[in-house]
């Protein structure tokens, strides 16, 4: 992985950060390049009073922003409200907020777009501190985003108006919308300019601020799934709001979809790769629900990989495989929410009724 720096990394306040991250990256065999436009990982440094974004030339570039968070020793309740707006304004994949009484020996608060938060404590050993920082960055920066779609206009005509399965998805969408389980702590439109909001949607393949997703199996190889960024209470049109996923092309990293010939399709949900893995391995799984809530006692993924990455899909699929009942599994997505399998969407909602916790624990 080639890495570079952008922003105020030569500022006296941040020079030590650049030195430490640079040293840790090269110690693990990564190559430094001067031009950030040639890097796949860019560390973007800015003072908190003037957050600036690094404008990626490619969607696959992973941007980690580093800044200070105002105040002393931050708790999660303080770090997210103070750090999340800086994450969004800087259009970053990950924000590292430095805080603590000693400016040269701070704690590092990691904040993700999904509202995830975790902390690396400062210490006397600077090399050990940056090694821990590196171990948090590397799995996320090397993950592969699977959000490209290939639309084949080959949906059979008898499915153009949907079927009983898509009707169950519509009902589930209304129930999901009524739960009002939203991950973002701030209304993003109030934080970003129109230009930056367009850039954010382009980078992450989102069509709006609608959360959670729903899918249900059609046959051995295909499944219906909600589109990305749609209002889940209004899943109306086949090919636009509900799409048929028929395959995954590993060579191009694209989901392959069947759509009607006269419909302008939306992207399928970014979690399609995760659902594809589960359906292909477990024929007993008839439906999958993803919600931004929690349940006590669930096993969760080790890293909070970005949504829509192959690595997140594999991590969830691995846990489903290990479950005593893969067809009735509940998997925690670290700092994010739940993936729940079942025989049908109606069965899943009946099973989780009254058990969901609204707030996802952050670790």
C-alpha positions as CSV (number, residue, x, y, z in Angstrom):
1,X,0.0,0.0,0.0
2,X,1.4,3.4,-1.0
3,X,0.8,6.2,1.5
4,X,1.2,10.0,1.6
5,X,0.3,13.1,3.6
6,X,-1.9,16.1,2.9
7,X,-2.9,19.2,4.7
8,X,-1.0,20.8,7.7
9,X,1.3,17.9,8.3
10,X,4.4,20.2,8.4
11,X,2.8,22.4,11.1
12,X,4.8,22.2,14.4
13,X,1.7,20.8,16.2
14,X,1.5,17.8,13.9
15,X,5.0,17.2,12.7
16,X,5.5,14.5,15.3
17,X,2.3,12.8,14.1
18,X,3.6,12.6,10.5
19,X,6.9,11.2,11.8
20,X,5.3,8.5,13.9
21,X,2.8,7.3,11.3
22,X,5.4,7.4,8.6
23,X,7.8,5.3,10.6
24,X,5.1,2.8,11.5
25,X,3.9,2.5,7.9
26,X,7.4,1.9,6.5
27,X,8.2,-0.6,9.3
28,X,5.3,-2.7,7.9
29,X,6.5,-2.6,4.3
30,X,4.3,0.2,2.9
31,X,5.8,2.7,0.5
32,X,5.8,6.5,1.0
33,X,5.0,8.7,-2.1
34,X,5.3,12.4,-2.1
35,X,2.3,13.1,-4.3
36,X,-0.9,12.2,-2.4
37,X,-2.7,11.8,-5.7
38,X,-0.6,8.7,-6.3
39,X,-1.3,7.1,-2.9
40,X,-4.0,4.6,-1.9
41,X,-3.8,5.9,1.8
42,X,-3.7,9.6,2.5
43,X,-3.3,11.0,6.0
44,X,-4.9,14.4,5.9
45,X,-3.9,16.7,8.8
46,X,-5.7,19.9,9.8
47,X,-6.2,22.1,12.8
48,X,-9.7,21.7,14.3
49,X,-10.6,25.3,13.6
50,X,-10.2,24.9,9.8
51,X,-11.1,21.3,8.7
52,X,-10.2,20.8,5.1
53,X,-11.0,17.8,2.9
54,X,-8.6,16.0,0.6
55,X,-10.2,15.6,-2.8
56,X,-9.7,12.1,-3.9
57,X,-9.2,11.3,-7.6
58,X,-10.4,7.8,-7.1
59,X,-13.1,6.2,-5.0
60,X,-10.7,3.6,-3.7
61,X,-8.4,6.1,-1.9
62,X,-8.7,5.8,1.9
63,X,-8.4,9.1,3.7
64,X,-7.6,9.2,7.4
65,X,-7.9,12.7,8.9
66,X,-5.9,13.7,12.0
67,X,-6.7,16.8,14.1
68,X,-7.1,17.8,17.7
69,X,-10.4,17.5,19.6
70,X,-11.1,20.4,22.0
71,X,-10.9,19.6,25.7
72,X,-9.0,17.3,28.0
73,X,-9.5,13.6,28.5
74,X,-12.5,12.8,26.3
75,X,-15.2,10.3,27.0
76,X,-17.2,8.8,24.1
77,X,-20.1,11.2,24.9
78,X,-17.7,14.1,24.4
79,X,-15.5,12.7,21.6
80,X,-18.3,11.9,19.1
81,X,-20.1,15.3,19.2
82,X,-16.8,17.1,18.9
83,X,-15.2,14.8,16.4
84,X,-18.0,13.7,14.1
85,X,-18.6,17.0,12.5
86,X,-14.9,17.2,11.6
87,X,-15.0,13.8,10.1
88,X,-17.9,14.7,7.9
89,X,-16.5,18.1,6.9
90,X,-13.2,16.6,5.9
91,X,-15.0,13.8,3.9
92,X,-12.8,11.2,5.6
93,X,-13.1,7.5,5.9
94,X,-11.7,7.7,9.4
95,X,-10.9,10.6,11.9
96,X,-8.2,10.4,14.5
97,X,-8.9,13.1,17.2
98,X,-6.0,13.8,19.4
99,X,-6.7,14.9,22.9
100,X,-5.2,15.0,26.4
101,X,-3.4,17.3,28.8
102,X,0.0,16.7,27.1
103,X,0.0,17.8,23.4
104,X,3.0,15.7,22.7
105,X,1.6,12.5,24.4
106,X,-2.1,12.5,23.6
107,X,-4.8,9.8,23.4
108,X,-6.1,9.0,19.9
109,X,-9.9,8.8,19.4
110,X,-10.9,7.0,16.3
111,X,-14.3,8.0,14.8
112,X,-16.0,6.4,11.8
113,X,-18.8,7.5,9.5
114,X,-21.1,4.9,11.1
115,X,-20.6,6.6,14.5
116,X,-18.1,4.1,15.6
117,X,-15.6,5.2,18.3
118,X,-12.6,3.6,20.0
119,X,-9.6,4.9,21.7
120,X,-5.8,4.3,21.7
121,X,-4.3,5.5,25.0
122,X,-1.1,7.6,24.9
123,X,1.9,6.4,26.8
124,X,5.6,6.9,27.3
125,X,6.6,4.7,24.4
126,X,5.9,6.7,21.2
127,X,6.7,3.7,19.0
128,X,4.2,1.5,20.8
129,X,1.6,4.3,20.5
130,X,2.0,4.5,16.7
131,X,2.1,0.8,16.3
132,X,-1.3,0.6,17.9
133,X,-2.5,3.4,15.7
134,X,-1.3,1.6,12.6
135,X,-3.0,-1.6,13.7
136,X,-6.3,0.3,13.7
137,X,-5.8,1.9,10.4
138,X,-4.4,-0.9,8.2
139,X,-7.3,-3.3,8.2
140,X,-9.7,-0.5,7.2
141,X,-7.4,1.1,4.6
142,X,-6.8,-2.2,2.8
143,X,-10.4,-3.3,2.7
144,X,-12.1,-3.4,-0.7
145,X,-15.3,-1.5,-1.4
146,X,-17.8,-3.5,-3.4
147,X,-20.4,-0.9,-4.5
148,X,-20.1,-1.0,-8.3
149,X,-23.2,-2.5,-10.0
150,X,-23.7,-4.1,-13.4
151,X,-27.3,-3.8,-14.6
152,X,-28.5,-6.5,-17.0
153,X,-31.9,-5.8,-18.5
154,X,-32.9,-9.4,-18.4
155,X,-35.4,-9.5,-15.5
156,X,-38.2,-12.0,-16.5
157,X,-41.4,-10.1,-17.5
158,X,-43.4,-11.9,-14.9
159,X,-41.3,-10.2,-12.2
160,X,-41.5,-6.7,-13.5
161,X,-44.3,-5.9,-11.0
162,X,-42.7,-8.0,-8.2
163,X,-44.0,-11.1,-6.5
164,X,-44.9,-12.3,-3.0
165,X,-41.3,-12.0,-1.9
166,X,-41.0,-8.3,-2.9
167,X,-44.4,-7.7,-1.2
168,X,-42.7,-9.1,2.0
169,X,-39.8,-6.7,1.5
170,X,-42.2,-3.7,1.2
171,X,-43.9,-4.7,4.5
172,X,-40.5,-5.1,6.2
173,X,-39.4,-1.7,4.9
174,X,-42.4,-0.1,6.6
175,X,-41.6,-1.9,9.8
176,X,-37.9,-0.9,9.6
177,X,-38.7,2.7,8.9
178,X,-41.0,2.8,11.9
179,X,-38.1,1.7,14.2
180,X,-36.3,4.9,13.5
181,X,-32.9,3.4,14.1
182,X,-30.5,5.9,12.6
183,X,-26.7,5.7,13.1
184,X,-25.6,9.2,12.4
185,X,-25.6,11.5,15.5
186,X,-25.9,14.7,13.3
187,X,-28.0,15.6,10.3
188,X,-25.3,15.5,7.6
189,X,-27.1,18.1,5.4
190,X,-26.6,20.7,8.2
191,X,-22.9,20.1,8.3
192,X,-21.9,19.9,4.7
193,X,-22.2,22.4,1.8
194,X,-24.2,21.2,-1.2
195,X,-20.9,20.6,-3.1
196,X,-19.4,18.5,-0.3
197,X,-22.7,16.5,0.1
198,X,-22.6,15.6,-3.6
199,X,-19.0,14.6,-3.2
200,X,-19.8,12.4,-0.1
201,X,-22.6,10.7,-2.0
202,X,-20.4,10.0,-5.0
203,X,-17.6,8.6,-2.9
204,X,-19.7,6.2,-0.9
205,X,-22.4,5.4,-3.4
206,X,-25.3,6.6,-1.3
207,X,-28.5,8.1,-2.6
208,X,-29.8,9.5,0.6
209,X,-29.9,9.3,4.3
210,X,-31.9,6.1,4.8
211,X,-30.5,3.3,7.0
212,X,-30.7,-0.4,7.3
213,X,-31.4,-2.8,4.5
214,X,-33.6,-5.8,3.7
215,X,-33.2,-8.9,1.4
216,X,-35.1,-12.1,0.7
217,X,-34.2,-15.2,-1.4
218,X,-35.8,-15.8,-4.7
219,X,-34.1,-19.1,-5.6
220,X,-30.8,-21.0,-5.2
221,X,-28.7,-18.2,-6.7
222,X,-30.8,-15.0,-6.7
223,X,-32.2,-12.7,-4.0
224,X,-34.3,-9.5,-3.9
225,X,-32.7,-6.5,-2.0
226,X,-33.6,-2.9,-1.1
227,X,-31.7,-0.2,-3.0
228,X,-29.2,2.1,-1.5
229,X,-30.4,5.3,0.1
230,X,-34.1,4.8,-0.5
231,X,-36.9,5.6,1.9
232,X,-37.6,2.1,3.3
233,X,-41.2,3.0,3.9
234,X,-41.7,3.5,0.2
235,X,-40.2,0.5,-1.6
236,X,-42.4,0.7,-4.6
237,X,-40.8,0.1,-8.0
238,X,-39.0,-3.0,-9.1
239,X,-35.5,-2.3,-10.5
240,X,-35.4,1.1,-8.7
241,X,-36.4,0.5,-5.1
242,X,-36.1,-3.3,-4.9
243,X,-33.5,-5.0,-7.1
244,X,-32.8,-8.6,-8.0
245,X,-29.2,-9.6,-7.3
246,X,-28.0,-12.6,-9.4
247,X,-24.3,-12.7,-9.0
248,X,-21.0,-11.2,-7.9
249,X,-18.1,-10.6,-10.4
250,X,-14.9,-11.0,-8.4
251,X,-12.8,-9.8,-11.3
252,X,-14.4,-6.4,-11.4
253,X,-15.6,-6.3,-7.8
254,X,-19.2,-5.7,-9.0
255,X,-22.6,-6.9,-8.0
256,X,-24.6,-8.2,-11.0
257,X,-28.3,-7.3,-11.1
258,X,-31.3,-8.2,-13.2
259,X,-33.6,-5.2,-13.9
260,X,-36.6,-4.4,-16.2
261,X,-35.6,-2.8,-19.5
262,X,-37.6,0.5,-19.0
263,X,-36.5,1.4,-15.5
264,X,-33.7,3.7,-14.4
265,X,-32.1,1.6,-11.7
266,X,-30.6,2.7,-8.4
267,X,-27.6,1.0,-6.9
268,X,-28.4,-2.0,-4.7
269,X,-27.6,-1.6,-1.0
270,X,-23.9,-1.5,-0.2
271,X,-24.3,-4.7,1.9
272,X,-25.2,-6.8,-1.1
273,X,-21.8,-8.5,-1.1
274,X,-22.4,-9.6,2.5
275,X,-25.8,-11.0,1.8
276,X,-24.6,-12.7,-1.4
277,X,-22.0,-14.6,0.7
278,X,-24.5,-15.8,3.2
279,X,-27.2,-16.9,0.7
280,X,-24.6,-18.8,-1.4
281,X,-23.3,-20.8,1.6
282,X,-26.5,-21.3,3.6
283,X,-29.6,-22.5,1.6
284,X,-31.7,-22.5,4.8
285,X,-31.4,-18.7,5.0
286,X,-34.5,-17.2,3.4
287,X,-34.1,-13.6,4.4
288,X,-31.6,-11.1,5.9
289,X,-32.3,-7.9,7.9
290,X,-29.7,-5.3,8.8
291,X,-30.6,-2.8,11.5
292,X,-28.7,-0.1,13.3
293,X,-29.6,-1.4,16.7
294,X,-28.2,-4.0,19.1
295,X,-29.0,-7.1,21.1
296,X,-27.3,-8.3,24.3
297,X,-25.0,-11.3,24.1
298,X,-24.3,-11.3,20.4
299,X,-21.0,-12.1,18.8
300,X,-19.6,-9.3,16.7
301,X,-16.9,-8.6,14.1
302,X,-13.5,-7.7,15.4
303,X,-13.0,-4.6,13.2
304,X,-15.5,-2.0,12.2
305,X,-14.8,-2.4,8.5
306,X,-16.5,0.2,6.2
307,X,-20.0,-0.8,5.0
308,X,-19.9,-2.3,1.6
309,X,-16.4,-3.8,1.8
310,X,-15.6,-7.4,1.0
311,X,-13.8,-7.8,4.3
312,X,-16.9,-6.8,6.3
313,X,-19.0,-9.2,4.3
314,X,-16.5,-12.0,4.9
315,X,-16.3,-11.2,8.7
316,X,-20.1,-11.5,9.0
317,X,-20.3,-14.6,6.9
318,X,-17.6,-16.3,9.0
319,X,-19.6,-15.7,12.2
320,X,-22.8,-16.9,10.5
321,X,-21.0,-20.1,9.5
322,X,-19.9,-20.7,13.1
323,X,-23.4,-20.2,14.6
324,X,-25.2,-23.3,15.8
325,X,-28.1,-22.2,13.6
326,X,-26.9,-20.2,10.6
327,X,-30.5,-19.9,9.5
328,X,-31.3,-18.0,12.7
329,X,-28.1,-16.1,13.3
330,X,-27.7,-12.7,14.9
331,X,-24.3,-11.1,14.2
332,X,-23.0,-7.8,15.6
333,X,-21.2,-5.4,13.3
334,X,-18.7,-3.7,15.5
335,X,-19.8,-0.2,16.5
336,X,-22.5,-0.3,13.8
337,X,-25.5,-2.6,14.1
338,X,-26.8,-6.1,13.5
339,X,-27.2,-8.6,10.6
340,X,-30.0,-11.1,11.3
341,X,-30.8,-14.2,9.2
342,X,-34.1,-16.1,9.1
343,X,-36.5,-18.2,7.2
344,X,-38.4,-15.0,6.1
345,X,-38.5,-11.4,6.9
346,X,-41.8,-11.8,8.8
347,X,-40.1,-14.5,10.9
348,X,-37.1,-12.3,11.7
349,X,-39.3,-9.4,12.9
350,X,-41.3,-11.7,15.1
351,X,-38.1,-13.1,16.6
352,X,-36.5,-9.8,17.4
353,X,-39.7,-8.0,18.6
354,X,-39.1,-6.3,21.9
355,X,-35.4,-7.4,22.0
356,X,-33.7,-4.6,20.0
357,X,-31.7,-2.0,21.9
358,X,-31.7,1.4,20.1
359,X,-28.1,2.4,20.8
360,X,-25.2,0.4,19.6
361,X,-22.4,0.0,22.2
362,X,-19.1,1.6,21.1
363,X,-15.9,-0.1,21.9
